[in-house]
Amino acid sequence: MAHDDRDTLSPLSPLTVPVLGEGRPTFSTAPSRSHTPFKRRRSQSPTPSEAESEFNPSSNASIRRAILSYENLVALADAQERLKYVLANRRETLKEARKIVWRDRGEPVAELADVEECLKWALKGGLRAATLAFNIRAGFNIVLALIRLPSVPKKHRLTLIQRAIFGLDTWRFAAMLGSFVSLYKFLLNALPFLIPSIRAPQNEYPSAFDDEDDETEDLPTTVFDITVPPTPGGNTGTPVMLTHRQRTERLSLSTQAQRILIRKKTRRWHAALAGAIAGGLGVLWETRGRRVTIAQQLFVRGLQGTYNLYSSKYNFHIPHGDVLVFSLVCGQILYGFLLRPDSLPRSYTNWVASAAKVPHACLRMNYDMVRNHTVNLQDVDSIIARPEITPSNKTLLLNLKDTFLEIQTLPPGAPAPYFPHYATCSAIHPAQSSCWSVPTTRFFEVARWMLPIYGALHFVPAVLFKRSTFMQNPWKVLFRAAIGTGRSSAFLGIFVIIYQSMNCFKNQSHEYLSTLSPSSPFYPLVQKIPKSVIDLLISKYSFFVPGLFSGLALFVEEKRRRPELAMYVLPKGLESLWIVATGKVGLKRWKGGESLLTAIGMGMVMSTYQNDPQHLSGLVRRILYQFIGPN
């Protein structure tokens, strides 16, 4: 009996059918190695109704349904594979894009074959540095613009934002860093080719933290603090790294940073010359005022690295040297602030006056009374007119005016009443009658005033730059940032109350010793003290001592922040000392002086960075690595 073709089909026989609609590619049901044939059910023949509802492998409809189901699963699996591939490519693309903006730790040193490659490498690095600098400066300007935005008319807001992003300051900053990086990278890598007789060998990789740093030895090109694989074709049994002595952790460099630190070690004068030329020329893009600030900061950073290098090399250490430097500098700054305000930038003196919470009229009074032994009565009236002045302080200031007017009318040689040659306590803190109540009030005023500023400095980097740590344990990060904010605010509050408390003490002591009654039991003892010794309490140099002791407030700050604060104030103190000692205006008097100082500073900084980066502060080291890299 003849059977229809449809009835003779076997589950294992090849069948070509259209899948997923007409016009689509056809698929064969021929079995493959991974194909499993259908198994027949060992049961009686189903009824017509059962055949329609049950799977029958011998029917065309069942086979088509199976093929459709199978092909759909294949298409779904293929789509999932493509999605995984796209996501993987996206991650790689984002990773590569991130490297353009942020340099990963442990980036290998670029081995360059000739001067032409050095030039290409330098131009590439300079372009990257300029782009990064442009974005950083533009982002900083946008933040400042957004803060000012509510107070700016709507028609000028767009112009303000455009100027913040594309203003001349942004282009200057980008040009300065871009040209510096280009020149430095070219000179650093090209000098061994330009002067081949002193070119360093290419096959040694000593320890990155070797203390035995001899200038006459053959220096390596590349220094790793991680295991370096053997040179291809070389002796695979000999380790590439050479360890001369046991390493110890130094300064603020963490163990993790020691393990991943990679940079090109060169002869010191190579890095110093490259840094000096690149720094001295690159800074010329900035305005003259900013060049002075940049030169000062780079110079003290170079001094810091040089001091750390030689203190480690010759094994000497000054305990709490950062606090000592900070105290000496603060003594000079506060002396200049009160008696030589011309030795400090106006913006800086305004900030110090705001932090001191002292009336500006009081500062002018103190200057006139100490240096000229006179007083401007308008300044006294200005303090008397303040709404927060207490009645007792108002009375004392009125008596001061009367005494000054009385002295002006006395004939020559006549005995004069006691007139202070300093701003009195009633003018320094008009809202507090007693000097004993000043420390508590001043502490909370200053700490509350600085709380938002220090809060931003502690919270923003913790959230933005340590995002993974923040996501893992946000409460711990926020708690540490809050503690840091409190310590920084307390540091400045304690700094202010130390100075003002000592100032009140010496003023009150001088008045007491100068006006002591003969009936006092201490009068015979005080009479034996020369008046010149008593007057030392209110001499010009007495204003240096409270600033010296105020620097002890730095112990409140976290230890790792103390060197940064000392390095921040050191340029201001050195500039003030120079102007006070010489009467000259420092770098601004010499044409090109700021460029010369920048060259000296960058020579010291880059020499330390390329050979002993652990002696630089963590902030400087990380910034240089992001812009320059290993070489």
Secondary structure, DSSP 4 states (H G I P E B T S, - for coil): ----HHHH--TTS--EEE-SSTTSPEEE----TT--PPPPP-SPPPPHHHHHHS--TTSHHHHHHHHHHHHHHHHHHHHHHHHHHHHHHHHHHHHHHHHHHSPPTTPPPP---SHHHHHHHHHHHHHHHHHHHHHHHHHHHHHHHHHHGGGS-HHHHHHHHHHHHHSHHHHHHHHHHHHHHHHHHHHHHHHHHHSGGGPPPSS-EE-TT-S---TTSPPPS-EESSPPPPPTTS-TTS-SEE--S-----TT--HHHHHH-EE----HHHHHHHHHHHHHHHGGGS-HHHHHHHHHHHHHHHHHHHHHHHHHHTT---TTHHHHHHHHHHHHHHHHHHH-GGGS-HHHHHHHHHHHT--HHHHHHHHHHHHTS---HHHHHHHHT-TT--HHHHHHHHHHHHHHHHHHHSPTTS------SS--HHHH-TT-SSGGGHHHHHHHHHHHHHHHHHHHHHHHHHHHTTHHHHHH-HHHHHHHHHHHHHHHHHHHHHHHHHHHHHHHHHHHHHHHHHS--TTSTTHHHHHTS-HHHHGGGGSGGGGHHHHHHHGGGGGGS-GGGHHHHHHHHHHHHHHHHHHHHH-S-GGGGSTTHHHHHHHHHHHHHHHHHHH-GGGS-HHHHHHHHHHT---
